[in-house]
Amino acid sequence: MVFDPCVEGLLPYTILYKERCGRLLTASQDISAGEVLFSDTPGAVGPDSNTKPVPVCLTCYKRLPCLVYRCWHCSWPLCSPFCQKAEGPHARECELFQIHSPRFDIEDFDKPCHWYNAIMVLRILWLKDNKPDT
């Protein structure tokens, strides 16, 4: 017999489905402020383009003081050659950029760089096509 904490009533929430909004969680018991209800690994992670406009490494998301290193293939900012690994998070969109030839050419980081918004979208679309169960 498989133990299912949802059935056993050990979880502080219940997963429901409502036609008007889809799946949702509702509290099944009192929940304390700050109580962790669950944790999960994100399917995709990307840079935050809404904060101070400075270059950000697309692999480790470290804010860079300037464009100290660029990807050899697409010119997007990275920290170092270490963050340009073939299996790293940047590799998927880099492959797409190589096929379609857009090169990151922003030099003025005194204003927001909306190019970063595309990274998260591309990563989610890649998952949809390549790992739909994520």
N, C-alpha and C positions, 0 to 999 in steps of 0.2 A: 504494500500500500504506500502510495506517495503522499508525503506530508504537504498539505497546501495551507499556508498561513491565512489565506483569504477565507477559506472554508472554516478554519478553526477559530476565526474571530480574533486573531492575535494582532492584526494590523489595525491601525487607528483610522483607516479609511476603507471605503468600498468603491470598487470600480463599476460604474454604471454606463449605460448607453442611452442617450436621448436623441431622438430623431432631429430635433432642431439644432443640436450642437455637436453631436458625436459622443466620443468617450469622455468621461469626466470622473474626477474623484470627489467623493463626499465623505465628510467626517462620520465615522461610526462610533466614536467615543470622544471624550474631551481631549483636546490637543493643547499642550502647554506652549507658551510663546518660546520660540527658538528650538522646539523639538524637531529633530530630523525625522521626516516621514519615510523617505526612501532616498537612495542615491543611485546614480546611473552614469554610464560612460556616454559622452556625447557622440552622436554619429558624425558630426562635422564641427570643426572649430575654425574660426577665421579672425582676421584682424579687426579691431574696432576703429572705424573711420570717423567716428563722431567726437573723438578727443583731440587734443592738441595735434595739429598737422605736422608730424615728423615722420621720417621714414621708419618702417617697422619691418623686421625680418619675418618673412612668410612661413618660416619653419618653427621658430621658437617664440615669435611675437615680441622679442626684445625691441624696445624703442632705441633707435640708433641716433647718435648725435648729428650724423650727416650720412651721406651715401658712401660708406666706407668700403662696401663690397657689393657687387651686382652679380646676379646669375649670369653665367657665361652664355646661356642660350636665349634668355628673354629679357635680360636687363632689370628684372625686378630686384628690389633691395633684399639682401640677406646679410647675416652677421659675418659669415666667413665661408670658406669652402666646405667646412664641416656641415653647415646647414644646407648644402646643395647635394645631399645624398640622393641616389637614384630611387630609394624607397621612402624618402621623406614626404611630408604633406605637400610641399611645393611641386613635387615631380609631376603630379597629375595635371595641374593647370599649365605647368611649363610645357608639357608635351602638346597641349592644345595651342598654346601661344606659338610654339615652333611651327605647327602645321599651318596656322592662319596668319602668321607673321606680325602680330602686334607686339611692339616693343615698348616697355615702360620708359617713358621719356620725360617724366615730370622732374623738374629741377627746383621749382619754387614751392617750398614747404611752409610758406608763411600763410597759405590759405588751404582750406580742406582739399584733400585729394580723393575725389569720388571714385577713382579707379579701384581703390581698396574694396568698395562695395561689391564689385563683381567677383571677388575671390570666394566669398562665402556662397554666393549663388552657384558658381561653377563647381564648388566642392559638393554641394547638395545635389546638383544635377548629375554629377559623376556617380554619386552613391545610388541615385535612382536607377541609373542604367547598369551599374556594375555590381552593386550590393543592395538590392531592393529590400532585403530583410533587415537592414540596419535601422 
